[in-house]
């Protein structure tokens, strides 16, 4: 499994845990944050390194 795929999987897991905690404690803000965290798109493009002279 690539590092990026692992990061995406862990972000989705964190989001689902946050969503469940929001439901459990009755906090719609935390629940919404969890849902949105699960849906965040990850870019396949890596940033270019800065060139310093």
N, C-alpha and C positions, 0 to 999 in steps of 0.2 A: 504494500500500500504506500502510495507516495505521501510525502509530508503535507502537501496541499490538501489531499483527500482526507488525511487524518485530521487536519485542522478544521475542515468543513464539517466532518462528522462530530468532532468535539463541540463545535459551535452549535450544531443542531441539538446535541444532547444537553448542553447548558441551557439552551432556549426552552427545551421541553421541561426541564427541571424547574426553571424560573416560572414557566406557565403553570405548572402543577402547584407550586408554592403559592402563587397568586390566587389560584382557585381555592386552595386550602385555607388561606387566611382571609379570603374575601377582598383582596386588593386588586381591582380591575386594572390599575396602572401596571403593576408587576406582571399580571397575566398578559396584558397587551405587549409589554416589552419582550416577554418570552416568545410570544407568537411571531413578533417581527424579527427577532433574532434568528429564528429557525428559517426564515425566508430570505435572509440577506444573501444577495448574489456575491460570489467571490470572483474576482478577476483572474483570468489565466495569464495575464500579462504581468511580468515582473518588472519593477522599476529599474531603469538603467542606472548604473553606478555613476556617481558624480566624478567628473574628471577635475582633478586639481593639478595645476601646473607646478 
